[in-house]
């Protein structure tokens, strides 16, 4: 088995752990990022790269570097007054929403408001965030916005693969001050890049974390479109459309089909109540996500997430929870609350952890067991803060094995059944595993009730 010093970016790709963040392409420009058959973005290596380059690329890869999130957090946020084993280092914890951007956001609109505020205050020259991509094979991707209207176009969640490869190349070539949004593993990669690239380090002023339960392949969008009664490709898609009169966690997927000549396209919609179980089962999830233990973007300057707590979920307009690690951003939030442009209230560490308990259960508590299964099969696994262990309650072992199977089979069956246009066949092929998972969840709930 490869030791840490011998891990190359090729080992990451071969192991199925490449998440397509694109950090390696900033080390070696000949590395490109493209879709694989499963709909994931993945690094594609040119022939002839020497071992030194392959190892250098691995050192900025979030699934290969031996520098973990806790070490990065201690280095960057060492002066933060608080630390928590689940949250990492932090300055401030609060719940809130931004009245001006709340309606278009996934939850409280905090990230959109923050980007707009940093731009309006002159703290940055442009914001880097995900939005619709034009003239690209990627339906969504990172974009550069230098005005509030453009930032607003990215005011939702995108359950679709994106990469930093192209946008960071632009940042490197274009002087300026930037804030960038991203999921936890992307921020880890960016911190590692900034450690070896002084130009990027000077230009990236703020890293804004988006708490991520899991990423999805591009096929997930095709699947949702067809479940909603439409056909791919579509002209537009929104994964988190708020539905008036419904709680915050019952949002809708919405897409606008490609219009036919002479007839306007009517939106198609699918409520989360028809999607939710598939999220828990990990449909179309890259394997890398099962080996990421950073739930709250511990290496980002600030991280925002859905406020999945009873007192906030009932408000369908949406609230966010925010973990702030940079003092100047705490001051920005405080000033905004005083001025009325932000509504906020302090919350506890238990509140923050409780709001993402499902993520912690799967990505941290059950990770040692998944590492144990991998190592028993003599497969390489990324360096993690947890140690492999076979110790897990029996029913949770079954749950983990089923989730891993559902993740793998959803990706395989989508290809084997003919993909787009064959969703009914796909659903049928998955039905036996889905039934087993649903039955297991019923048993689990029953056991939890017995335990009090």
HELIX and SHEET records of a PDB file:
HELIX    1   1 UNK A    4  UNK A    6  5                                   3    
HELIX    2   2 UNK A    9  UNK A   15  1                                   7    
HELIX    3   3 UNK A   23  UNK A   27  1                                   5    
HELIX    4   4 UNK A   51  UNK A   59  1                                   9    
HELIX    5   5 UNK A   69  UNK A   76  1                                   8    
HELIX    6   6 UNK A  110  UNK A  120  1                                  11    
HELIX    7   7 UNK A  148  UNK A  152  1                                   5    
HELIX    8   8 UNK A  165  UNK A  173  1                                   9    
HELIX    9   9 UNK A  184  UNK A  196  1                                  13    
HELIX   10  10 UNK A  198  UNK A  203  1                                   6    
HELIX   11  11 UNK A  219  UNK A  227  1                                   9    
HELIX   12  12 UNK A  272  UNK A  274  5                                   3    
HELIX   13  13 UNK A  276  UNK A  281  1                                   6    
HELIX   14  14 UNK A  287  UNK A  291  5                                   5    
HELIX   15  15 UNK A  310  UNK A  313  1                                   4    
HELIX   16  16 UNK A  327  UNK A  339  1                                  13    
HELIX   17  17 UNK A  349  UNK A  355  1                                   7    
HELIX   18  18 UNK A  357  UNK A  360  1                                   4    
HELIX   19  19 UNK A  361  UNK A  365  3                                   5    
HELIX   20  20 UNK A  367  UNK A  376  1                                  10    
HELIX   21  21 UNK A  394  UNK A  416  1                                  23    
HELIX   22  22 UNK A  423  UNK A  450  1                                  28    
SHEET    1   A 2 UNK A  32  UNK A  35  0                                        
SHEET    2   A 2 UNK A  41  UNK A  44 -1                                        
SHEET    1   B 2 UNK A  82  UNK A  84  0                                        
SHEET    2   B 2 UNK A  88  UNK A  90 -1                                        
SHEET    1   C 8 UNK A 140  UNK A 145  0                                        
SHEET    2   C 8 UNK A 126  UNK A 132 -1                                        
SHEET    3   C 8 UNK A 178  UNK A 182  1                                        
SHEET    4   C 8 UNK A 204  UNK A 210  1                                        
SHEET    5   C 8 UNK A 302  UNK A 306  1                                        
SHEET    6   C 8 UNK A 320  UNK A 324 -1                                        
SHEET    7   C 8 UNK A  92  UNK A  97 -1                                        
SHEET    8   C 8 UNK A 343  UNK A 346 -1                                        
SHEET    1   D 3 UNK A 234  UNK A 241  0                                        
SHEET    2   D 3 UNK A 252  UNK A 257 -1                                        
SHEET    3   D 3 UNK A 267  UNK A 271 -1                                        
END                                                                             
